[in-house]
């Protein structure tokens, strides 16, 4: 009997007409066309934005994205042998994100770059209204302008010095949104409290950081040439305890060596005014960051450590493409057969940091290995072959005040950066 039932079921399946909108068996007539009002977004698709599967309503959606950055760093004139010429997988990040139940977005982003495994992002974002969204989990602290920019869109291979002063990823809860059609963007968060330039996965003390940011784009809704002008301010405050971070040059060489036993111990404040402007092929990004922290030395003495950093970056697209905070998206992607070569962008940057003067006078650092100031200028070329493949070549020269024996200045750092990037 069971054999007969299975045979009947198989016959019914094989002879049933195809479902509406699906392909039938080979040689069968095409299904009737859907009315325009009945058309739905395809349940599965692949594009420059990644691979997507979703329900017919779009209430459930799964998107798989990712990027890989293969870098080369090469130094000249390194008399102190402080830097190492190297190739490296700087970032290797698969990204799984999507929507469950219409109003709930999620993002899970591990990173396998540098031979280690780190969970960069893992959060749930409730988006009932664009005016007020709630994010819970691990995510970027809403402070640094360039830090908030995707690593696939940054102009130079390494971010500028202000990123060493502001926090990176943190764990907590955030209220954020846009008002007046995007003219005002805001964020307010309660976080564990990441150190300068660093990330955390859990807290080392009971103290928490309050972080906030407001960014205005007053001409966004018009057709003015200032449409893509934006400016704002961000900051954090909180009482923290725990180890201080490492501070590095843009060539990833240590420039400040904190003495053993020195820890955060009290109030830490940061603020960062910031500005961006894009018009046609021209782009400008500028920011300043300052951090003021109460720290405790190994002998129990409590002092204040203050760090300051700034940057200004200018870009010009040479191929008629539009500059933006998301980077150049070439209108004529690489296709030599059609005489298309993608988008070319020139870039220039100046940036600096000052942290060591107070730290040295307070006895927080080793003066023979810690600079008081650093100033860097850089030039670069970005070649976006298409929206998914980019080639970057930079040169940056960094000059230092202090940081060598007998109170002398450390030799300048001359670095060539090369990056091949694929993202989807």
PyMOL commands that set and color helices and strands:
alter all, ss='L'
color gray80, all
select helices_A, chain A and resi 2-15+36-38+113-115+145-148+161-164+180-182+336-338+356-361+405-407
alter helices_A, ss='H'
color red, helices_A
select strands_A, chain A and resi 44-47+50-54+61-76+86-100+104-111+118-129+132-140+169-179+184-191+209-216+228-243+247-248+254-256+263-279+282-296+302-317+343-354+371-384+389-402+413-423
alter strands_A, ss='S'
color yellow, strands_A
deselect
rebuild
show_as cartoon
